[in-house]
């Protein structure tokens, strides 16, 4: 990335960066087990016929249907295993790399484009959600595509670019509702900047608006406080801070209810601060305009989502703010490619991407930075040899059931007739449940990375009250209870 290279050299460099992005996403695609949301996709939403899938999206999801429509067809060819289903997201993530190049080139230069592509290839947050069987990689891709045609429309004012912007924006909205914030910013910007071409701009904005209106009945049906009730348990400012950390270091196991690892974000934060300083102090007028466009769109997404949260619609978490990541990454790339800071900008770009690349590899070898390993947990639990209850945190129940042999089910009330109780907890909280009937004694305690498994056994089957299991101390708050090998006649259902 030294200077304005010839188109042929740029093409080869972009191909290499796209190949790197593909390798990072596909090489470790099956390393981690599914977590709760992915199991919902693989086991509840996707199976069955097309109409049944759409009904499940309407009744049990909080997202639009586009990803599920694509995934429903995808699994017919590739299956619902981790590699098969996640490969759809990995392709969306890989395709984002060349789109990032085009955005950077359109904002400033080929050099900025290559740095933007490199960032998109190795950024840990983008890789994390390129390996997730959910709609986030599709959201990022279509959002990036919309940003590209938005910038092109601003630069050229052509009707074709506006039409492509409208199409990409509509697909982004159909991937995730949070795309609305970036789309709204871009639509308002186009309406003002291209007001003299209103005959071209108005139909494009109207088309996107029509897509949003068409989604409103589905949104009203999907509104369910149980889906998002956990979000506002922490302060909005804390979640914004966690978003910043995640954008710099990925989720790094945050799905197991642990705090983000700020230390992994320190080096990227310093380098990105340098990039913004270079943009201000060394950038040409075009580079400053392009960089600040990315900043305005990216931070605008965060600010609008935060304003909505303050007004009572609080859905602010890291993954929902992903529409902000590519615009911000593009701004960083423009700063690092500033014409007046070639050596220091290039050095910072190389260090930033090398750090992220090394961190990506480190994550694949460090279970504590990954999703909880439910495959291993299910293997350690093994098939039931006696009626048992598995006690764990709520979001672990469905993945455990997914990886266990068939026959387990959730318990919600009454009593659970069991001879064995398996408590899955954080290591420092593993204690015998209070109120457990006499006769249950521990026979095994096993450490599984960030989790501890303790097995209690009774000489005979006992009726254990559901609330005793639900309130056991696991370190994760209120628990879920999985009945495994328990007769289906036991009154443990809803």
VENGIUR-V373873 format. One line per field, one symbol per residue. ss: DSSP state (~ for helix, > for strand, _ for the rest). psi: psi as a letter, one per 30 degrees, with the letter a starting at -180 (. if undefined). burial: 1 if it has 16 or more other ideal C-beta (glycine too) atoms within 10 Angstrom, else 0. A space follows every 10 residues. Layout:
ss: ???
psi: ???
burial: ???
This chain:
ss: ______~~~~ ~~~~~~~~~~ ~~~~~~____ _____~~~~~ ~~~~~____~ ~~~~~~~~~~ _____~~~~~ ~~~~~~~~__ _~~~~~~~~~ ~~~~~~~~~~ ~~~~~~~__~ ~~~~~~~~~~ ~~_~~~~~~~ _____~~~~~ ~~~~~~~~~~ ~~~~~~__~~ ~~~~~~~~~~ ~~~~~___~~ ~~~~~~~~~~ ~~~_~~~~~~ ~~~~~~~~~~ ~~~~~~~~~~ ~~__~~~~__ ~~~__~~~~~ ~~~~~~~~~_ ___~~~____ _~~~~~~~~~ ~~~~~~~~~~ ~~__~~~~~~ ~~~~~~~~~~ ~~~~~~~~~~ ________~~ ~_~~~~~~~~ ~~~~~~__~~ ~~~~~~~~~~ ~~~~~~~~~~ ~~~~__~~~_ ___~~~~~~~ ~______>>> >>>~~~~~~~ ~~~_____>> >___>>>>>> >>>>>>~~~_ __________ >>>>>>>>__ >>>>>>>>>> >>>>>~~~~~ ________>> >>>>______ ____
psi: hjajlleeee eeeeeeeeee eeeeeeegeg eklkaeeeee eefeeelale eeeeeeeeff lgllfeeeee eeeefeeflg leeeeffeee eeeeffefee eeeeeeedle eeeeeeeeee efkeeeeeff hkhageeeee eeeeeeeefe eeeeefgkee eeeeeeeeee eeefekfffe eeeeeeeeee eeehffhffe eeeeeeeeee eeeffeeeee efjjfffgff egflkeeeee eeeeeeffga ehgffghlll jeeffeeeee eeeeeeeeee ffkleeeeee efeeeeeefe eeeeeeeeef ffijgjleef gfffeeeeee eeeeefgkeg heeeeeeeee eeeeeeeeee eeefgjefgl lkifeeeeee ellkflklkk kaleffeeee eeflllfllk kfabljjlfk kjkjlkeffj lkkkgklkfk kkfkkkkicg lkkkkkklfl kljkkefeee gkjfggakll kkkkgkkffk iga.
burial: 1000000001 0011001101 1101110110 1111111111 1100110000 0011011000 1011111100 1101100001 0101111111 1111111111 1111111111 1111111111 1111111111 1111111111 1111111111 1111001000 1111111111 1111111111 1111111011 0001000001 1001101110 1100100100 0100000000 0000000011 0111111111 1111110001 1001101100 1101110110 0110001101 1111101101 1101110110 0001111111 1111111111 1111111110 1101110110 0110111011 0010001011 1111101101 1001001111 1111111111 1111000110 1000111111 1111110001 0010010001 0000000110 1111111100 0101010111 0111010011 1111110001 0100
